[in-house]
Amino acid sequence: MASLNVYSVLVVLFLTCGAAMATKENDQIIKENNCETKMGLPYVLEAFTSIFETGTISNKCCGELVGLGKVCHSALVKRTLENPLFKDLRPATIIAKSIQTWNNCLALIDSPSPST
């Protein structure tokens, strides 16, 4: 019985430390790349709504998101998921929406515009 309690404590410590390390890693990426200053607030809110809620993302916002860069985009999404306010969200679903939004924006930005 005592070994079960010790094992439980070790598992909790491992999970807690792992979460703390992930948070520090994302925070470090965000800080080193100045991620929080690369997009204007209206575009941040639009991208957030598109990924964390239900919404569309405009072409202009896609340009801003791609300009932000994939490293910043991923780190910001992961850090948001670590926030207790979003504990009820399914991380796998949000990550999938985040990747889909990124890929859609990248395809839109990379595609040649029709000539007039």
Secondary structure, DSSP 4 states (H G I P E B T S, - for coil): -HHHHHHHHHHHHHHHHHHHHHHHHHHHHHHHTTGGGSS-HHHHHHHHHHHHSS----HHHHHHHHHH-HHHHHHHHHHHHHSGGGTTS-HHHHHHHHHHHHHHHHHHHHSPPPP-
